[in-house]
Amino acid sequence: MVEPPTPLPLLVADRVYHDRNSGKWIVSGIFSTIGFPSLPRQYDHMEIFFQVTNITQPTDLRLRIEHADGDLLMDMGGPIKSKSPLDVLARRVVVRQLPFKKAGKHWVMLQSSDAILTQVPLYVGIVKQPPGQKPGEGDAPA
């Protein structure tokens, strides 16, 4: 039996980039909560960073976002391979215009085949707008 890949961090953030000079990944504005004045709404921009290791053969890796009740918002991925099972593979995924239809707990999950390797919660809620703020302003992590 082939071991599944070993997940390392899975982070939802405002911005992720790779510093070519140092070789380091920089993850800025990590969040797990989004507040909207009303739903349904689209979240304009988020970036997801993850790392995996222990890839012994080409493996289908999927990044999914779904509501806790199973409603799917996003599913993307494909085969990933590594030169050595000791390699740590890092990935940055930019997500634009993600449609949220309802409040509550959502899961950001990394899957291999049908097995969930790791997952983090993303909470979506309704927040009151401060007086004088226009609709759409402030749709950001709470």
Number of C-alpha atoms within 10 A of each C-alpha: 3 7 9 18 19 15 19 15 12 18 21 23 19 16 17 22 14 14 10 8 6 7 8 10 15 11 18 14 13 17 17 18 17 17 20 25 17 17 15 12 16 14 18 12 14 21 20 20 21 18 16 21 18 17 22 17 17 12 16 14 22 21 19 18 22 19 21 14 10 10 12 13 16 14 12 11 14 11 11 14 14 16 10 12 16 12 13 15 17 14 15 17 15 14 13 12 11 15 14 18 15 16 17 16 17 25 21 23 18 25 20 20 12 10 11 16 18 17 19 16 19 19 19 22 16 14 13 9 17 9 6 6 9 9 11 12 10 14 18 16 18 14
